Amino acid sequence: MPAFDYAPAPESRDIANLKPSYRPFIGGEFVTGSGEPLKTLNPATEEVLAEVGTASAADVDTAVQAARKAYERTWSRMPGAERAKYVFRIARLIQERSRELAVLESLDNGKPIRESRDADVPTAAAHFFYHAGWADKLDYAGLGPDPRPLGVAGQIIPWNFPLLMLAWKIAPALATGNTVVLKPAETTPLTALVFAEICQQAELPPGVVNIVPGAGDTGAELVNHPDIDKIAFTGSTEVGKLIQRSVAGTRKKLTLELGGKAANVVFDDAPLDQAVEGIVNGIFYNQGHVCCAGSRLLAQESVVDELLAKLRYRVSTLRLGDPLDKNTDIGAINSAEQLARIRELTESGEAEGADRWTSPCPVPERGFFFAPTVFSGVQQSMRIAREEIFGPVLSVLTFRTPDEAVAKANNTPYGLSAGIWTEKGSRILWMANQLRAGVVWANTFNRFDPAAPFGGYQESGFGREGGRTGLEAYLDA
């Protein structure tokens, strides 16, 4: 095996312009939150990055009032062409501050700088550019003759793609004339608060966007506030069910993007080298902290040994370490709590009889890291085949016939995404129609575009984000 040695190539953390403290953004200004301040950590070093003020129930109420005032007096009355200028300006400012945002995201989240720089931040800007184009064309979107905004949207985003999930939610809301109160995840609030600075730079009218950091209690205040018209949540299925129960019987509209346990199906006629790259991207991208990750590999029995050999070799070349190093493939797990869950589930896989293989890559002594791991000989009854691990852990199952592959792929309460690897176009079309998944990729995985709607069903949630379909979630049409 050829050995390639790389000198460290870390991005400078000074680019992040890290401040000692951050505050909530309400009514166009940064204010002192009356909630208990939280400390956000660098998961790669466990150092405290900054203290973040949080929003109490009174602060959430103030934010909702500010959003209501902005909605009624300014934003909903503004012509779409004018709203588009603001949304477009935000997109340009994200581009201008892209290096700063990328470094800050990697510091706060633990993801490799290569991913935050080349995927998260550019895609976030792309969502604002895309939706700026829709703002003055809503009458022609096929959503009725006079689609109207809903009002004030309460939005709650997860820690795995902090800035990108913010863009997925705020861009369509603003383009369609809604105002926003957004709560970032408590472990990754920093890029959302820099986004608030961008709103000020763009001279967005006060109250159109409000950012309220905090933990679950802050999210609950937002969900239960009587003057919220719509809730958009991305996160765990468990919390999604709580939110659904909370808004049941109210006039609030709801979209949920929840967990997943995607099947990545490889047939014996697939180009295996290409499939291996897709499998690696499907499960090890962002340390596996991806709701649509291809965490179950279904391999046809006749090629499983060859595929596993190629896969283990490829995974052994992945470099784990400093998220700011441009050579790093696998960064840090976002929190000690998530690392403990990954360890607990992998131990259950061994206890239930699956064969564990873990990459021999060096693991830093400090920080929250977990080496890429592949389980073979997995049975459908095992927890690692049924539960969402949300980490760099792949479970490999086998099948003999296409019908068996469909049955195993659909044997999950989730329904967010799936992948198919084969050279036969007819088999792709046949199988895509059989799979119960909101998104099905063919001979690729984890591809995203602002024009393509994304979402799931069953316990993966409902509603779509992105594309023309995603506009509907923010319109009374």
C-alpha positions as CSV (number, residue, x, y, z in Angstrom):
1,M,0.0,0.0,0.0
2,P,1.5,3.4,-1.0
3,A,1.9,5.7,2.0
4,F,1.2,9.4,1.6
5,D,2.4,11.7,4.3
6,Y,0.8,15.1,4.6
7,A,2.2,18.1,6.5
8,P,-0.5,19.7,8.7
9,A,-2.3,22.5,6.8
10,P,-4.5,24.2,9.3
11,E,-6.8,27.1,8.5
12,S,-6.1,30.1,10.8
13,R,-8.8,30.3,13.5
14,D,-8.2,34.1,13.6
15,I,-10.3,34.3,10.5
16,A,-13.4,33.4,12.6
17,N,-13.2,36.7,14.4
18,L,-14.3,34.8,17.5
19,K,-15.7,37.0,20.3
20,P,-15.7,36.3,24.0
21,S,-19.5,36.6,24.2
22,Y,-22.6,36.7,21.9
23,R,-26.1,37.9,22.5
24,P,-29.6,37.2,21.2
25,F,-30.8,39.2,18.2
26,I,-34.3,40.7,18.7
27,G,-36.0,43.6,16.8
28,G,-32.9,44.3,14.7
29,E,-30.5,44.7,17.7
30,F,-28.3,42.5,19.9
31,V,-29.8,42.4,23.3
32,T,-28.9,41.0,26.7
33,G,-30.9,37.8,27.1
34,S,-32.4,37.2,30.5
35,G,-32.0,33.4,30.2
36,E,-29.1,31.5,31.8
37,P,-26.0,32.0,29.6
38,L,-24.5,28.9,28.0
39,K,-20.9,28.2,27.1
40,T,-20.3,26.8,23.6
41,L,-17.3,24.3,23.2
42,N,-14.9,23.4,20.5
43,P,-15.6,19.7,20.3
44,A,-12.1,19.0,18.9
45,T,-10.4,20.4,21.9
46,E,-13.1,20.7,24.6
47,E,-12.1,24.4,25.1
48,V,-14.8,27.0,25.7
49,L,-15.2,29.2,22.6
50,A,-17.5,31.8,23.9
51,E,-20.3,32.6,26.3
52,V,-23.7,32.9,24.7
53,G,-26.7,34.8,26.2
54,T,-29.9,32.9,25.9
55,A,-33.5,33.9,25.6
56,S,-36.0,33.5,28.5
57,A,-39.8,33.2,28.0
58,A,-40.1,37.0,28.2
59,D,-37.3,37.4,25.5
60,V,-39.1,34.9,23.2
61,D,-42.3,36.9,23.6
62,T,-40.5,40.1,22.8
63,A,-39.0,38.5,19.7
64,V,-42.4,37.2,18.5
65,Q,-43.9,40.7,19.0
66,A,-41.1,42.2,17.0
67,A,-41.6,39.7,14.2
68,R,-45.4,40.4,14.3
69,K,-44.9,44.1,14.1
70,A,-42.4,43.8,11.2
71,Y,-44.8,41.4,9.4
72,E,-47.8,43.7,9.6
73,R,-46.2,47.0,9.1
74,T,-43.4,46.3,6.6
75,W,-42.5,42.9,5.3
76,S,-45.8,41.4,4.2
77,R,-46.7,44.7,2.5
78,M,-43.4,45.0,0.6
79,P,-43.5,44.1,-3.1
80,G,-41.9,40.8,-3.9
81,A,-39.3,42.5,-6.1
82,E,-38.2,44.6,-3.1
83,R,-38.0,41.6,-0.7
84,A,-35.9,39.9,-3.4
85,K,-33.3,42.6,-3.1
86,Y,-32.8,42.0,0.6
87,V,-32.7,38.2,0.2
88,F,-30.2,38.6,-2.7
89,R,-28.1,41.0,-0.6
90,I,-28.0,38.5,2.2
91,A,-26.7,35.8,-0.2
92,R,-23.9,38.1,-1.4
93,L,-22.9,39.0,2.2
94,I,-22.7,35.3,3.0
95,Q,-20.3,34.9,0.1
96,E,-18.3,37.8,1.2
97,R,-17.9,36.5,4.7
98,S,-17.7,32.8,3.6
99,R,-14.2,32.1,5.0
100,E,-15.1,33.6,8.4
101,L,-18.4,31.6,8.5
102,A,-16.6,28.4,7.4
103,V,-13.9,28.6,10.1
104,L,-16.4,29.5,12.8
105,E,-18.7,26.6,11.8
106,S,-15.8,24.1,12.0
107,L,-14.7,25.5,15.4
108,D,-18.2,25.4,16.9
109,N,-19.4,22.2,15.2
110,G,-16.3,20.0,14.7
111,K,-16.9,19.4,11.0
112,P,-13.8,19.4,8.7
113,I,-13.1,22.8,7.2
114,R,-13.1,21.2,3.7
115,E,-16.9,20.5,4.2
116,S,-17.9,23.8,5.8
117,R,-15.9,25.8,3.2
118,D,-16.8,23.8,0.1
119,A,-20.3,22.6,0.9
120,D,-22.2,24.2,3.9
121,V,-21.5,27.9,3.3
122,P,-21.7,27.9,-0.5
123,T,-25.0,25.9,-0.4
124,A,-26.4,28.3,2.3
125,A,-25.7,31.2,-0.1
126,A,-27.2,29.3,-3.0
127,H,-30.5,28.9,-1.0
128,F,-30.7,32.7,-0.6
129,F,-29.9,33.3,-4.2
130,Y,-32.5,30.7,-5.4
131,H,-35.3,32.1,-3.2
132,A,-34.5,35.7,-4.1
133,G,-35.5,34.7,-7.6
134,W,-38.9,33.4,-6.4
135,A,-39.9,36.4,-4.3
136,D,-41.6,38.3,-7.1
137,K,-42.9,35.3,-9.0
138,L,-45.1,33.7,-6.4
139,D,-48.3,34.4,-8.4
140,Y,-46.8,32.1,-11.2
141,A,-45.6,29.3,-8.9
142,G,-48.8,27.2,-9.5
143,L,-49.8,27.6,-5.9
144,G,-53.1,29.5,-6.6
145,P,-54.0,32.9,-7.9
146,D,-53.0,35.0,-4.9
147,P,-50.7,33.1,-2.4
148,R,-50.3,34.9,0.9
149,P,-47.7,34.6,3.6
150,L,-48.6,32.8,6.8
151,G,-47.3,35.4,9.3
152,V,-44.6,34.8,11.9
153,A,-42.7,31.5,11.5
154,G,-41.0,29.9,14.5
155,Q,-38.0,27.9,13.3
156,I,-35.9,25.4,15.3
157,I,-32.7,24.0,13.7
158,P,-30.2,21.2,14.7
159,W,-26.5,21.2,15.4
160,N,-25.3,19.1,12.4
161,F,-25.6,21.8,9.7
162,P,-26.1,25.0,11.7
163,L,-25.8,27.7,8.9
164,L,-27.1,25.5,6.1
165,M,-30.3,24.5,8.1
166,L,-30.8,28.2,8.9
167,A,-30.7,29.0,5.2
168,W,-33.1,26.2,4.4
169,K,-35.6,27.7,6.7
170,I,-35.1,31.5,6.6
171,A,-34.6,31.9,2.8
172,P,-38.0,30.6,1.8
173,A,-39.8,32.3,4.7
174,L,-38.4,35.7,3.8
175,A,-39.0,35.3,0.1
176,T,-42.7,34.4,0.7
177,G,-43.2,37.4,2.9
178,N,-43.1,35.8,6.4
179,T,-41.0,37.1,9.4
180,V,-39.0,34.7,11.5
181,V,-38.0,33.9,15.1
182,L,-35.3,31.2,14.9
183,K,-33.7,29.1,17.7
184,P,-30.3,27.6,16.9
185,A,-29.1,24.4,18.6
186,E,-27.5,25.1,22.0
187,T,-24.2,23.5,21.0
188,T,-23.8,25.4,17.8
189,P,-25.3,28.9,18.0
190,L,-22.4,31.0,16.7
191,T,-22.9,31.1,12.9
192,A,-26.6,32.0,13.5
193,L,-25.5,35.0,15.5
194,V,-23.0,36.1,12.8
195,F,-25.9,35.7,10.3
196,A,-27.7,38.2,12.5
197,E,-24.8,40.6,11.9
198,I,-25.3,40.0,8.1
199,C,-29.0,40.9,8.5
200,Q,-27.9,44.2,10.0
201,Q,-25.3,44.7,7.1
202,A,-28.1,44.0,4.6
203,E,-30.2,46.7,6.4
204,L,-33.0,44.2,6.7
205,P,-36.0,45.9,8.5
206,P,-35.9,45.4,12.3
207,G,-37.9,42.4,13.5
208,V,-37.9,40.5,10.1
209,V,-35.3,38.0,11.5
210,N,-34.9,37.3,15.2
211,I,-32.4,34.8,16.7
212,V,-33.1,33.4,20.2
213,P,-30.3,31.1,21.4
214,G,-31.2,28.6,24.2
215,A,-31.9,25.0,25.0
216,G,-35.0,22.9,24.8
217,D,-37.1,25.2,27.1
218,T,-36.5,28.1,24.7
219,G,-37.7,26.0,21.8
220,A,-40.8,25.0,23.8
221,E,-41.6,28.6,24.5
222,L,-41.4,29.3,20.8
223,V,-43.5,26.3,19.8
224,N,-46.2,27.1,22.4
225,H,-46.4,30.9,21.8
226,P,-49.9,31.8,20.8
227,D,-48.9,34.4,18.2
228,I,-46.8,32.0,16.1
229,D,-48.4,31.0,12.8
230,K,-46.1,28.2,11.7
231,I,-43.5,25.9,13.2
232,A,-40.6,24.5,11.1
233,F,-38.5,22.0,13.0
234,T,-35.5,19.9,12.0
235,G,-34.1,17.5,14.6
236,S,-34.9,14.2,16.4
237,T,-38.0,12.2,15.9
238,E,-38.6,12.2,19.6
239,V,-38.7,16.0,19.8
240,G,-40.7,16.2,16.6
241,K,-43.4,14.1,18.1
242,L,-43.5,16.4,21.2
243,I,-43.9,19.4,18.9
244,Q,-46.6,17.7,16.9
245,R,-48.6,17.0,20.1
246,S,-48.1,20.6,21.2
247,V,-49.5,22.2,18.1
248,A,-52.3,19.7,17.6
249,G,-55.7,21.4,17.7
250,T,-54.1,24.9,17.1
251,R,-54.2,26.9,13.9
252,K,-50.4,26.6,13.5
253,K,-49.0,25.0,10.4
254,L,-46.2,22.5,10.9
255,T,-43.4,21.0,8.9
256,L,-41.0,18.4,10.4
257,E,-37.7,17.0,9.1
258,L,-36.7,14.3,11.5
259,G,-34.5,11.2,11.7
260,G,-33.6,8.5,9.2
261,K,-32.0,5.1,8.7
262,A,-31.4,5.2,4.9
263,A,-30.6,2.1,2.9
264,N,-27.8,2.3,0.3
265,V,-28.4,-0.6,-2.0
266,V,-25.6,-2.0,-4.1
267,F,-26.4,-4.6,-6.8
268,D,-23.8,-7.0,-8.3
269,D,-23.7,-5.1,-11.6
270,A,-22.7,-1.8,-10.0
271,P,-19.3,-0.3,-10.6
272,L,-17.9,-1.2,-7.2
273,D,-15.1,1.4,-7.0
274,Q,-17.6,4.2,-7.8
275,A,-20.0,2.6,-5.3
276,V,-17.4,2.6,-2.5
277,E,-16.9,6.3,-2.9
278,G,-20.6,6.8,-2.7
279,I,-20.9,4.6,0.4
280,V,-18.1,6.5,2.1
281,N,-19.7,9.8,1.2
282,G,-23.1,8.5,2.3
283,I,-22.1,7.6,5.9
284,F,-18.8,9.3,6.8
285,Y,-19.6,12.8,5.5
286,N,-19.9,15.2,8.4
287,Q,-19.0,12.3,10.8
288,G,-22.3,10.6,10.0
289,H,-24.2,13.5,11.6
290,V,-26.6,13.6,8.6
291,C,-30.3,12.7,8.9
292,C,-30.3,11.2,5.4
293,A,-27.0,9.3,5.9
294,G,-26.7,6.0,4.2
295,S,-26.2,4.2,7.5
296,R,-27.5,0.8,6.2
297,L,-25.5,-0.7,3.3
298,L,-27.5,-3.5,1.5
299,A,-25.0,-5.4,-0.6
300,Q,-25.9,-8.3,-3.0
301,E,-24.5,-11.5,-1.6
302,S,-22.4,-12.3,-4.8
303,V,-20.3,-9.2,-4.4
304,V,-20.4,-8.5,-0.7
305,D,-16.9,-9.9,0.1
306,E,-15.2,-7.9,-2.7
307,L,-17.2,-4.8,-1.8
308,L,-16.3,-5.1,1.9
309,A,-12.6,-5.5,1.1
310,K,-12.6,-2.4,-1.1
311,L,-14.6,-0.5,1.4
312,R,-12.3,-1.3,4.4
313,Y,-9.2,-0.3,2.4
314,R,-10.8,3.0,1.4
315,V,-12.1,3.8,4.9
316,S,-8.6,3.1,6.3
317,T,-7.2,6.0,4.2
318,L,-9.6,8.5,5.7
319,R,-7.8,11.0,7.9
320,L,-9.3,11.8,11.3
321,G,-8.2,14.8,13.3
322,D,-8.1,18.6,13.6
323,P,-11.3,20.0,11.8
324,L,-9.4,23.1,10.8
325,D,-6.7,21.0,8.9
326,K,-7.5,21.0,5.2
327,N,-6.4,17.4,4.9
328,T,-8.9,16.1,7.5
329,D,-11.7,13.8,6.3
330,I,-13.3,13.0,9.6
331,G,-13.7,15.8,12.3
332,A,-15.0,15.7,15.8
333,I,-18.2,14.4,17.2
334,N,-20.3,17.4,18.1
335,S,-20.7,16.7,21.9
336,A,-19.8,14.3,24.7
337,E,-23.4,13.3,24.9
338,Q,-23.5,12.3,21.2
339,L,-20.2,10.5,21.5
340,A,-21.6,8.5,24.4
341,R,-24.6,7.5,22.3
342,I,-22.5,6.3,19.4
343,R,-20.3,4.2,21.8
344,E,-23.4,2.7,23.5
345,L,-24.9,1.7,20.1
346,T,-21.7,0.2,18.7
347,E,-21.2,-1.8,21.9
348,S,-24.8,-3.2,21.4
349,G,-23.8,-4.2,17.9
350,E,-20.9,-6.3,19.2
351,A,-23.0,-7.7,22.0
352,E,-25.7,-8.8,19.5
353,G,-23.2,-10.6,17.3
354,A,-22.3,-8.3,14.4
355,D,-18.6,-8.3,13.2
356,R,-17.0,-5.0,14.0
357,W,-14.1,-3.5,11.9
358,T,-12.8,-0.1,13.0
359,S,-10.3,2.0,11.0
360,P,-6.8,1.8,12.6
361,C,-6.4,5.6,12.1
362,P,-4.8,7.5,15.1
363,V,-7.4,9.1,17.3
364,P,-6.5,12.4,19.2
365,E,-6.4,11.9,23.0
366,R,-8.3,15.1,23.6
367,G,-11.7,16.1,22.1
368,F,-14.7,14.1,21.1
369,F,-13.6,11.7,18.3
370,F,-14.8,8.3,17.0
371,A,-12.9,6.3,14.4
372,P,-14.9,5.2,11.3
373,T,-16.5,1.8,11.9
374,V,-18.1,-0.9,9.7
375,F,-20.3,-3.7,11.0
376,S,-20.8,-6.7,8.8
377,G,-23.0,-9.7,9.4
378,V,-25.8,-7.4,10.6
379,Q,-29.3,-8.8,11.1
380,Q,-32.4,-6.7,10.8
381,S,-33.3,-7.3,14.4
382,M,-30.1,-5.6,15.8
383,R,-30.3,-2.1,17.2
384,I,-27.5,-0.9,14.8
385,A,-29.8,-1.8,11.9
386,R,-32.9,-0.2,13.4
387,E,-31.9,2.9,15.4
388,E,-30.4,6.1,14.1
389,I,-26.7,6.2,15.4
390,F,-25.9,9.6,13.9
391,G,-22.2,8.9,13.8
392,P,-19.5,7.4,11.6
393,V,-20.8,3.8,11.8
394,L,-22.0,1.7,8.9
395,S,-24.2,-1.4,9.2
396,V,-23.8,-3.9,6.4
397,L,-26.6,-6.3,5.5
398,T,-27.0,-8.6,2.4
399,F,-29.7,-9.6,0.0
400,R,-30.1,-12.1,-2.9
401,T,-32.9,-10.7,-5.0
402,P,-34.3,-7.2,-5.8
403,D,-37.5,-8.0,-4.0
404,E,-35.6,-8.9,-0.9
405,A,-33.6,-5.7,-1.2
406,V,-36.8,-3.7,-1.3
407,A,-38.3,-5.5,1.7
408,K,-35.2,-4.9,3.8
409,A,-34.8,-1.3,2.7
410,N,-38.4,-0.6,3.7
411,N,-38.1,-2.4,7.0
412,T,-37.7,0.8,9.0
413,P,-40.1,3.3,10.7
414,Y,-38.2,6.1,8.9
415,G,-38.6,7.2,5.3
416,L,-36.2,10.1,4.5
417,S,-33.7,8.9,1.8
418,A,-32.2,5.9,0.0
419,G,-29.6,5.1,-2.6
420,I,-29.4,2.6,-5.5
421,W,-26.2,1.4,-7.3
422,T,-26.7,-0.5,-10.5
423,E,-25.9,0.0,-14.2
424,K,-29.5,-0.9,-15.2
425,G,-31.7,2.2,-15.6
426,S,-34.9,0.1,-15.6
427,R,-33.9,-1.4,-12.3
428,I,-33.3,2.1,-10.8
429,L,-36.8,3.3,-11.9
430,W,-38.5,0.1,-10.7
431,M,-36.8,0.2,-7.3
432,A,-37.2,3.9,-6.8
433,N,-41.0,3.4,-7.1
434,Q,-40.9,0.6,-4.5
435,L,-38.8,2.4,-1.9
436,R,-40.7,4.3,0.9
437,A,-38.3,7.3,1.0
438,G,-38.7,11.0,0.3
439,V,-35.4,11.2,-1.6
440,V,-33.9,8.4,-3.7
441,W,-30.4,8.9,-5.2
442,A,-29.2,6.7,-8.1
443,N,-25.5,5.9,-8.4
444,T,-24.7,8.8,-6.1
445,F,-25.5,9.9,-2.6
446,N,-25.9,13.1,-0.5
447,R,-26.5,15.4,-3.4
448,F,-28.4,18.6,-2.6
449,D,-29.7,21.5,-4.7
450,P,-31.9,24.5,-3.6
451,A,-34.2,23.7,-6.5
452,A,-34.8,20.1,-5.4
453,P,-37.4,19.6,-2.6
454,F,-36.2,17.5,0.4
455,G,-38.2,15.8,3.1
456,G,-39.5,12.4,4.2
457,Y,-42.5,10.7,5.5
458,Q,-43.4,8.1,8.2
459,E,-41.2,8.9,11.3
460,S,-38.9,11.1,9.2
461,G,-41.5,13.8,9.2
462,F,-43.6,15.6,6.6
463,G,-43.5,18.7,4.4
464,R,-40.8,19.7,1.9
465,E,-38.0,22.2,2.0
466,G,-36.4,23.6,-1.2
467,G,-37.7,24.0,-4.7
468,R,-41.1,25.2,-5.7
469,T,-42.8,22.7,-3.4
470,G,-40.9,24.1,-0.4
471,L,-42.5,27.5,-1.0
472,E,-45.9,26.0,-0.3
473,A,-45.0,25.4,3.4
474,Y,-44.8,29.2,3.9
475,L,-47.9,30.2,1.9
476,D,-51.6,30.2,2.5
477,A,-52.4,28.9,-1.0
